[in-house]
Amino acid sequence: MRRLGIAALLLLTSGLVFLAWMNPHVLDPRRIGWLLDGQDRGQAWLGFYAYQQGGWPGMRQHLLLAPEGAPLLLTDSLPLVSWLLAPILPLGWQWAGWWLLLCVVLQLSFAWALLDRASGIVPRLIGTVLLGALPMFFARAPHLSLCAQWLILWALLVYRDPHTAERLSAWLPILGLAALIHSYLLLIVASIWAGVLLRGVVTGPRLATLARGVLGIAWVVPLLWVQGVFGAGFESSRTYGAFPLALDAWINPANPDFTALLPSSPNIMENWFEGFNYLGAGGLVVLALGLGAWLWRTGQAGGLDPELQRLGWLIPGFLVLTVVAIGPHPWWRGEPVFAWRLPPLLRDALDPVRASGRLFWPVTYSVMYVALIGVMQLRAATLALGAALALQIVDTAPMLAQLRYTSLRASFPARYYRARDPRWDALIARARQVDLWPADEGRGLPVQQDISARAVALGKPLGFNYVARVPVGARRRLAREAAAFAAGRVPPGHLVILIDGKPPRPLRRRVRYLDGIAYLPARP
């Protein structure tokens, strides 16, 4: 009965956290309009929708970025979830809302499991919310796959038990799920597993540890291979360092609209978001109290707590992640401190982790976990944690309100907000292919997503679509097509959507408008 009661308590808490974050109508799988607002979650759903039209049981869809197509990994469509649901879910439905709810439940469940040193249910529950509902978790709402931060908490849970951590079977599910959800999360949980391997190599038995490492890699590589990670011919974007971890990331949300209590530097959206690790006012109180509690206890005991000693093996890997996360342009208070020009070879080698600020997440979770354990040793732990949670709620209320507003469209059944006119379907149906020009993922994404959704519904390929990485072959094709388009040549049967409304001079007379969107109708 006790376990059932705790499960019910966690589910109720998860529901309240979810409702503070998202409109409950996102759980209606027929509501699509909230996804097609120009954010990454819209691309994730489009990739899944295209996959439903053809590609299962493989890991690739063929309608977006046609004729090459793209793996589900590059459309951020959670390959495992898409693979499981594509043959089950009715065509055109979405699972994003339920995924976000599941992530909240798993975040709080693993946080609860980690905080078993609490003296009672109340402080443990408060600590669970403070650890599992960090601002950086909520902030990833636009990017569905990166809401799976519960993988980090799961990895920490396995790591902290020395006997469980030594078993490869405990790590295989974590590594496998991370590989089938997002490559950054795979790298992050692998860094925690690396702490176990490092301890084994140093303290022994070395051969058994190395064997576990080889077997773990052998488990992950095929999972990446089936998703098309290898041999796809990707070029460097040359943008490593553009999305770093700021030196003041714990105390500065870098968005004045995200905090009610602490000062913020100006909103520098293009730089701060990937490195968002803000702890919130309550989290900072926990950090200060927890550090003080551990210093006092260490002085009293004459040595480090055994669990802290085990966590020390994570430090080398975390230092590497931190250096990569900060990158060559450290930021402070919204401004770069200095700039170091990386050699091109090193810059390109680090390009796969160009959104480097994310790599600091395991450090933030680990530090908060340690701080919470420290606070729970205080006599007034419940009072201190309750006050911290109250501060956290007040401080992050503006952020949660903004994020919840992004799901407001889920309250309405409308699917399209930019390409609303039903005549779009007839225009697209008469075309062999739909082209979006210019082929630029940074322009007019709400228009791109509405048109793409209509095209996918009719089974029409799109020559360009926003993906995480454009393979070399597709990039070269797009360059050839752009040159031909600039010269006034449009292939027969192609409907061209002019995202910027600027056609080449030879094609200006063919331009038509619908919903304020310029287009060139398909010709035989």
C-alpha positions as CSV (number, residue, x, y, z in Angstrom):
1,M,0.0,0.0,0.0
2,R,2.9,2.4,0.8
3,R,4.3,1.9,-2.7
4,L,0.9,2.6,-4.3
5,G,0.5,5.7,-2.2
6,I,3.9,7.0,-3.2
7,A,3.2,6.2,-6.9
8,A,-0.1,8.1,-6.6
9,L,1.7,11.0,-4.9
10,L,4.3,11.2,-7.7
11,L,1.7,11.0,-10.4
12,L,-0.4,13.8,-8.8
13,T,2.7,16.0,-8.4
14,S,3.7,15.2,-12.0
15,G,0.3,16.2,-13.2
16,L,0.5,19.5,-11.4
17,V,4.0,20.3,-12.7
18,F,2.8,19.4,-16.3
19,L,-0.2,21.7,-16.1
20,A,2.0,24.5,-14.9
21,W,4.1,24.0,-18.0
22,M,1.7,22.9,-20.8
23,N,-1.9,23.4,-21.9
24,P,-3.7,20.1,-21.1
25,H,-5.2,20.0,-24.6
26,V,-1.8,19.0,-25.9
27,L,-2.7,15.5,-24.8
28,D,-5.4,15.4,-27.5
29,P,-3.5,13.6,-30.3
30,R,-5.7,15.3,-32.9
31,R,-4.5,18.8,-32.0
32,I,-1.7,19.7,-34.3
33,G,-1.8,23.5,-34.6
34,W,0.3,24.0,-31.4
35,L,3.2,22.1,-33.0
36,L,3.3,24.1,-36.3
37,D,4.6,27.4,-34.8
38,G,8.1,27.4,-36.2
39,Q,9.8,25.5,-33.4
40,D,11.8,22.3,-33.5
41,R,8.9,20.3,-32.1
42,G,7.0,21.0,-35.3
43,Q,9.8,19.5,-37.3
44,A,9.8,16.5,-35.1
45,W,6.2,15.9,-35.8
46,L,6.6,16.5,-39.5
47,G,9.4,13.9,-39.6
48,F,7.1,11.4,-37.9
49,Y,4.2,12.3,-40.2
50,A,6.4,11.8,-43.3
51,Y,7.7,8.5,-41.8
52,Q,4.1,7.3,-41.4
53,Q,3.7,7.9,-45.2
54,G,6.5,5.5,-45.9
55,G,9.7,4.4,-44.3
56,W,8.7,2.0,-41.5
57,P,10.2,-0.3,-40.3
58,G,13.4,1.5,-41.3
59,M,14.6,4.6,-39.6
60,R,14.3,7.0,-42.5
61,Q,11.6,9.1,-44.1
62,H,11.6,10.0,-47.8
63,L,9.2,13.0,-48.3
64,L,11.2,15.7,-46.5
65,L,14.5,16.8,-48.3
66,A,13.5,14.6,-51.3
67,P,14.7,12.8,-53.2
68,E,17.5,11.9,-50.6
69,G,15.2,11.9,-47.6
70,A,16.6,12.1,-44.1
71,P,16.9,9.8,-41.0
72,L,14.5,10.4,-38.2
73,L,17.5,11.4,-36.1
74,L,18.0,14.5,-38.3
75,T,14.3,15.5,-38.0
76,D,14.6,15.2,-34.2
77,S,11.6,12.8,-34.4
78,L,12.7,10.5,-31.5
79,P,13.5,7.5,-33.6
80,L,12.5,4.9,-31.1
81,V,9.1,6.6,-30.3
82,S,8.4,7.1,-34.0
83,W,9.3,3.5,-34.8
84,L,7.0,2.2,-32.1
85,L,4.0,4.5,-32.9
86,A,4.1,4.9,-36.7
87,P,2.2,1.7,-37.4
88,I,-0.2,2.3,-34.5
89,L,-1.2,5.9,-34.4
90,P,-3.7,7.1,-36.9
91,L,-2.2,9.1,-39.8
92,G,-1.7,12.8,-38.9
93,W,-2.1,12.4,-35.1
94,Q,0.6,13.5,-32.7
95,W,2.2,12.0,-29.6
96,A,4.2,15.1,-28.5
97,G,1.9,16.0,-25.6
98,W,2.0,12.6,-24.0
99,W,5.7,12.4,-24.5
100,L,6.1,15.7,-22.5
101,L,3.9,14.3,-19.8
102,L,5.9,11.1,-19.7
103,C,9.1,13.1,-19.4
104,V,7.7,14.9,-16.4
105,V,6.7,11.6,-14.7
106,L,10.1,10.1,-15.3
107,Q,12.0,13.2,-14.2
108,L,10.2,13.2,-10.9
109,S,10.4,9.4,-10.5
110,F,14.1,9.2,-10.9
111,A,14.6,12.3,-8.8
112,W,12.6,10.6,-6.0
113,A,14.6,7.5,-6.3
114,L,17.9,9.5,-6.0
115,L,16.8,11.3,-2.8
116,D,16.3,8.3,-0.6
117,R,18.5,9.8,2.1
118,A,15.7,12.2,3.0
119,S,14.3,11.9,6.5
120,G,10.7,11.8,5.5
121,I,8.2,12.0,2.6
122,V,7.7,15.8,2.7
123,P,11.3,16.8,2.4
124,R,11.9,14.1,-0.2
125,L,8.9,15.2,-2.3
126,I,10.0,18.9,-2.1
127,G,13.6,17.9,-3.1
128,T,12.2,15.8,-5.9
129,V,10.5,18.8,-7.5
130,L,13.5,21.0,-7.0
131,L,15.8,18.4,-8.7
132,G,13.4,17.0,-11.3
133,A,11.8,20.2,-12.4
134,L,14.8,22.4,-13.0
135,P,14.3,25.4,-15.3
136,M,16.6,23.9,-17.9
137,F,14.2,21.0,-18.2
138,F,11.2,23.2,-18.8
139,A,13.1,25.4,-21.3
140,R,13.5,22.5,-23.7
141,A,9.8,22.3,-24.4
142,P,10.4,23.4,-28.1
143,H,12.8,20.5,-28.5
144,L,11.0,17.2,-27.7
145,S,13.9,14.8,-27.7
146,L,15.9,17.0,-25.3
147,C,13.2,16.8,-22.7
148,A,14.5,13.3,-22.0
149,Q,16.8,14.6,-19.3
150,W,15.5,11.8,-17.1
151,L,18.1,9.7,-18.7
152,I,20.7,11.8,-16.8
153,L,19.0,11.2,-13.5
154,W,18.7,7.5,-14.3
155,A,22.4,7.3,-15.1
156,L,23.2,9.1,-11.8
157,L,21.0,6.6,-10.0
158,V,22.8,3.7,-11.4
159,Y,26.2,5.3,-10.9
160,R,25.8,6.0,-7.2
161,D,25.4,2.3,-6.3
162,P,28.9,0.8,-6.8
163,H,27.6,-2.7,-7.2
164,T,24.9,-1.8,-9.7
165,A,27.3,0.5,-11.6
166,E,29.7,-2.3,-12.2
167,R,27.1,-4.3,-14.1
168,L,27.1,-3.6,-17.8
169,S,23.4,-4.8,-17.9
170,A,22.5,-1.8,-15.9
171,W,24.0,0.6,-18.4
172,L,22.8,-1.0,-21.7
173,P,19.2,0.2,-21.4
174,I,20.3,3.8,-20.6
175,L,22.9,3.9,-23.5
176,G,20.5,2.2,-25.9
177,L,17.6,4.6,-25.1
178,A,19.8,7.6,-25.3
179,A,21.2,6.5,-28.7
180,L,17.6,6.1,-30.0
181,I,16.5,9.5,-28.6
182,H,19.2,12.1,-29.1
183,S,23.0,12.0,-29.7
184,Y,23.7,14.7,-27.1
185,L,22.0,12.7,-24.5
186,L,24.0,9.7,-25.5
187,L,27.2,11.6,-25.0
188,I,26.0,12.9,-21.7
189,V,25.1,9.6,-20.2
190,A,28.2,8.0,-21.7
191,S,30.3,10.6,-19.7
192,I,28.6,9.3,-16.5
193,W,29.3,5.7,-17.5
194,A,32.9,6.7,-18.2
195,G,33.3,7.6,-14.5
196,V,32.6,3.9,-13.7
197,L,35.1,2.8,-16.3
198,L,37.7,5.2,-15.1
199,R,37.3,4.0,-11.5
200,G,37.6,0.4,-12.8
201,V,40.7,1.1,-14.8
202,V,42.5,2.8,-11.9
203,T,41.4,0.5,-9.1
204,G,40.9,-2.7,-11.1
205,P,40.1,-5.2,-12.4
206,R,41.4,-3.5,-15.6
207,L,40.7,-6.2,-18.1
208,A,37.2,-6.7,-17.0
209,T,36.5,-3.0,-17.1
210,L,38.0,-2.6,-20.6
211,A,35.9,-5.5,-21.7
212,R,32.7,-3.9,-20.4
213,G,33.7,-0.7,-22.2
214,V,34.2,-2.5,-25.5
215,L,30.9,-4.4,-25.2
216,G,29.1,-1.1,-24.3
217,I,30.5,0.6,-27.4
218,A,29.6,-2.5,-29.5
219,W,26.0,-2.2,-28.3
220,V,25.7,1.5,-29.2
221,V,27.4,1.6,-32.6
222,P,24.8,-0.6,-34.4
223,L,22.0,1.5,-33.0
224,L,23.6,4.6,-34.4
225,W,24.4,2.8,-37.7
226,V,20.7,1.8,-38.4
227,Q,19.8,5.5,-37.9
228,G,22.2,6.6,-40.7
229,V,24.8,8.3,-38.5
230,F,27.7,6.8,-40.3
231,G,28.5,7.4,-44.0
232,A,25.9,10.1,-44.6
233,G,28.5,12.6,-45.7
234,F,27.9,15.6,-43.4
235,E,29.8,18.8,-43.8
236,S,30.9,21.0,-40.9
237,S,28.6,23.9,-40.2
238,R,31.6,25.8,-38.9
239,T,29.4,27.1,-36.0
240,Y,31.0,25.4,-33.0
241,G,31.2,28.0,-30.3
242,A,28.1,29.9,-31.4
243,F,25.8,28.2,-28.8
244,P,28.0,28.0,-25.6
245,L,27.6,27.7,-21.9
246,A,27.9,31.1,-20.3
247,L,30.2,31.4,-17.3
248,D,27.3,32.7,-15.3
249,A,24.8,30.3,-16.6
250,W,23.7,29.1,-13.1
251,I,22.8,32.6,-12.0
252,N,21.8,34.4,-15.2
253,P,18.8,33.2,-17.3
254,A,20.0,35.6,-20.0
255,N,16.3,36.4,-20.6
256,P,14.6,39.1,-18.5
257,D,11.2,37.6,-19.2
258,F,12.2,34.3,-17.6
259,T,12.8,35.4,-14.0
260,A,10.9,37.3,-11.4
261,L,13.5,37.7,-8.7
262,L,17.0,37.7,-10.1
263,P,18.6,40.2,-12.5
264,S,19.2,39.0,-16.1
265,S,21.4,40.1,-18.9
266,P,19.6,41.1,-22.1
267,N,17.9,38.4,-24.1
268,I,20.5,37.1,-26.6
269,M,18.3,34.2,-28.0
270,E,20.7,33.1,-30.7
271,N,23.5,32.5,-28.1
272,W,22.1,31.8,-24.7
273,F,19.4,29.2,-25.3
274,E,21.5,26.0,-25.8
275,G,23.6,26.8,-22.8
276,F,20.6,27.6,-20.5
277,N,21.5,26.1,-17.1
278,Y,19.8,28.6,-14.8
279,L,19.1,27.2,-11.4
280,G,16.4,29.6,-10.3
281,A,16.4,31.5,-7.0
282,G,15.3,28.5,-5.1
283,G,18.0,26.3,-6.7
284,L,20.6,28.8,-5.8
285,V,19.5,28.8,-2.1
286,V,19.7,25.0,-2.2
287,L,23.2,25.2,-3.7
288,A,24.4,27.6,-1.0
289,L,22.8,25.7,1.9
290,G,23.9,22.4,0.6
291,L,27.5,23.5,0.2
292,G,27.6,24.9,3.7
293,A,26.1,21.7,5.1
294,W,28.7,19.5,3.4
295,L,31.6,21.7,4.5
296,W,30.4,21.5,8.1
297,R,29.8,17.7,8.0
298,T,33.1,17.1,6.3
299,G,34.8,19.0,9.0
300,Q,33.0,17.2,11.7
301,A,33.6,13.7,10.2
302,G,37.2,14.4,9.3
303,G,36.7,13.2,5.7
304,L,34.4,13.1,2.7
305,D,31.2,11.2,2.6
306,P,31.6,7.8,0.8
307,E,29.1,8.8,-1.8
308,L,30.9,12.1,-2.5
309,Q,34.1,10.1,-3.0
310,R,32.4,7.9,-5.6
311,L,31.0,11.0,-7.4
312,G,34.6,12.3,-7.6
313,W,35.3,9.9,-10.4
314,L,32.9,11.9,-12.6
315,I,35.0,15.0,-12.3
316,P,37.5,14.3,-15.2
317,G,34.7,13.6,-17.7
318,F,32.7,16.6,-16.5
319,L,35.7,18.8,-16.8
320,V,36.1,17.8,-20.5
321,L,32.4,18.4,-21.1
322,T,32.6,21.8,-19.4
323,V,35.5,23.0,-21.4
324,V,33.8,21.9,-24.6
325,A,30.5,23.5,-23.5
326,I,32.1,26.9,-22.8
327,G,33.9,26.8,-26.1
328,P,36.4,29.4,-27.5
329,H,34.1,32.4,-26.7
330,P,33.4,32.5,-22.9
331,W,30.3,34.7,-22.1
332,W,29.5,36.7,-18.9
333,R,26.5,38.9,-18.4
334,G,25.5,38.5,-22.0
335,E,28.8,39.6,-23.5
336,P,31.8,37.6,-24.7
337,V,34.8,37.9,-22.4
338,F,37.3,37.0,-25.1
339,A,37.5,35.1,-28.3
340,W,40.0,32.4,-29.2
341,R,40.3,31.4,-32.8
342,L,40.2,27.6,-33.0
343,P,42.3,25.8,-35.7
344,P,39.9,24.8,-38.5
345,L,40.6,21.1,-37.9
346,L,39.6,21.3,-34.2
347,R,36.6,23.5,-35.0
348,D,35.3,21.0,-37.5
349,A,36.0,18.0,-35.3
350,L,33.8,19.6,-32.6
351,D,31.1,20.5,-35.0
352,P,28.9,17.5,-34.0
353,V,28.5,19.2,-30.6
354,R,28.0,22.7,-32.0
355,A,25.2,23.3,-29.5
356,S,27.8,22.7,-26.8
357,G,26.0,24.5,-23.9
358,R,23.9,21.4,-23.5
359,L,26.9,19.3,-22.4
360,F,26.9,21.0,-19.0
361,W,23.5,19.5,-18.0
362,P,25.0,16.4,-16.2
363,V,27.2,18.8,-14.1
364,T,24.2,20.9,-13.1
365,Y,22.1,17.8,-12.2
366,S,24.9,16.3,-10.2
367,V,25.7,19.5,-8.3
368,M,22.0,20.0,-7.5
369,Y,21.7,16.3,-6.3
370,V,24.7,16.7,-4.0
371,A,23.4,20.1,-2.7
372,L,20.0,18.6,-1.9
373,I,21.5,15.7,0.0
374,G,23.4,18.3,2.0
375,V,20.4,20.3,2.8
376,M,18.5,17.2,3.9
377,Q,21.0,16.7,6.7
378,L,20.0,20.0,8.3
379,R,17.7,19.9,11.3
380,A,15.3,22.4,9.6
381,A,15.6,20.6,6.2
382,T,11.9,20.6,5.5
383,L,11.6,24.3,6.3
384,A,14.6,25.2,4.2
385,L,13.5,23.1,1.3
386,G,10.0,24.5,1.5
387,A,11.3,28.0,1.4
388,A,13.5,27.2,-1.5
389,L,10.6,25.7,-3.5
390,A,8.5,28.8,-2.8
391,L,11.2,31.0,-4.1
392,Q,11.7,28.7,-7.1
393,I,8.0,28.9,-8.0
394,V,7.9,32.7,-7.7
395,D,11.1,33.2,-9.7
396,T,10.3,30.8,-12.6
397,A,6.6,31.7,-12.9
398,P,7.2,34.1,-15.8
399,M,9.1,31.4,-17.7
400,L,6.5,28.8,-17.1
401,A,3.8,31.2,-18.2
402,Q,5.6,31.9,-21.5
403,L,6.2,28.3,-22.2
404,R,2.6,27.4,-21.4
405,Y,1.5,30.2,-23.8
406,T,3.4,28.4,-26.6
407,S,0.9,25.5,-26.3
408,L,-2.2,27.8,-26.3
409,R,-3.1,26.7,-29.8
410,A,-3.8,23.3,-28.5
411,S,-7.1,24.7,-27.1
412,F,-8.4,25.0,-30.7
413,P,-8.9,22.4,-33.4
414,A,-7.4,24.5,-36.2
415,R,-4.4,22.8,-37.8
416,Y,-3.0,25.6,-39.8
417,Y,-2.4,29.3,-38.9
418,R,-0.4,30.6,-41.8
419,A,-1.5,28.5,-44.8
420,R,-5.2,28.4,-43.7
421,D,-7.0,28.5,-47.0
422,P,-8.2,25.0,-48.1
423,R,-7.3,25.9,-51.7
424,W,-3.7,25.0,-50.7
425,D,-4.6,21.3,-50.9
426,A,-5.7,21.6,-54.5
427,L,-2.6,23.6,-55.5
428,I,-0.4,21.0,-53.8
429,A,-2.3,18.0,-55.2
430,R,-1.7,19.2,-58.8
431,A,2.1,19.4,-58.1
432,R,4.6,16.5,-58.4
433,Q,6.8,18.2,-55.7
434,V,6.8,21.2,-53.5
435,D,9.8,23.5,-53.3
436,L,10.5,26.0,-50.5
437,W,12.7,28.9,-51.6
438,P,15.0,30.1,-50.4
439,A,16.1,26.8,-48.9
440,D,16.9,28.4,-45.5
441,E,15.7,26.9,-42.2
442,G,15.9,30.3,-40.6
443,R,13.3,31.9,-42.7
444,G,9.5,31.7,-42.3
445,L,9.4,28.4,-40.4
446,P,5.7,28.7,-39.5
447,V,4.9,29.0,-43.3
448,Q,7.3,26.2,-44.1
449,Q,5.7,23.9,-41.5
450,D,2.1,24.6,-42.6
451,I,2.9,24.0,-46.3
452,S,5.0,20.9,-45.4
453,A,2.2,19.4,-43.3
454,R,-0.3,19.9,-46.1
455,A,2.2,18.4,-48.6
456,V,2.9,15.4,-46.4
457,A,-0.8,14.8,-45.9
458,L,-1.1,14.4,-49.7
459,G,2.1,12.3,-50.0
460,K,4.0,15.0,-51.9
461,P,7.7,15.2,-51.6
462,L,9.5,18.5,-50.5
463,G,12.8,19.3,-52.0
464,F,13.9,21.2,-48.9
465,N,13.0,21.0,-45.2
466,Y,14.6,21.9,-42.0
467,V,16.7,19.1,-40.6
468,A,19.5,19.1,-38.0
469,R,22.1,18.4,-40.7
470,V,21.9,18.5,-44.4
471,P,24.0,15.8,-46.1
472,V,26.6,16.8,-48.6
473,G,24.7,15.3,-51.5
474,A,21.5,17.2,-50.7
475,R,23.4,20.4,-50.1
476,R,25.0,20.2,-53.5
477,R,21.6,19.4,-55.2
478,L,20.1,22.4,-53.5
479,A,22.9,24.6,-54.7
480,R,22.3,23.5,-58.3
481,E,18.6,24.0,-58.0
482,A,19.1,27.5,-56.5
483,A,21.3,28.5,-59.5
484,A,18.7,27.2,-61.9
485,F,15.9,28.9,-60.0
486,A,17.8,32.2,-60.0
487,A,18.0,31.9,-63.8
488,G,14.2,31.5,-64.0
489,R,14.1,27.7,-64.5
490,V,11.5,25.7,-62.5
491,P,11.1,22.0,-63.2
492,P,7.7,20.9,-64.6
493,G,5.2,20.0,-61.9
494,H,7.0,21.8,-59.1
495,L,5.0,24.2,-56.9
496,V,7.3,26.8,-55.5
497,I,6.6,28.6,-52.2
498,L,8.5,31.9,-52.0
499,I,9.3,32.1,-48.3
500,D,10.7,35.6,-48.7
501,G,8.2,36.7,-51.4
502,K,11.1,37.6,-53.8
503,P,11.0,35.7,-57.1
504,P,13.8,36.0,-59.7
505,R,13.1,38.6,-62.3
506,P,12.2,36.1,-65.1
507,L,9.5,34.5,-62.9
508,R,7.8,37.6,-61.4
509,R,4.8,37.5,-63.8
510,R,4.0,34.0,-62.5
511,V,3.7,34.9,-58.9
512,R,0.4,34.4,-57.1
513,Y,-0.7,35.0,-53.5
514,L,-2.8,33.0,-51.1
515,D,-3.0,33.8,-47.3
516,G,-0.4,36.5,-48.1
517,I,2.1,33.8,-49.1
518,A,3.8,34.2,-52.5
519,Y,4.0,31.1,-54.7
520,L,4.5,29.9,-58.3
521,P,1.8,27.4,-59.3
522,A,3.0,24.1,-60.8
523,R,3.1,23.9,-64.6
524,P,2.9,20.7,-66.7
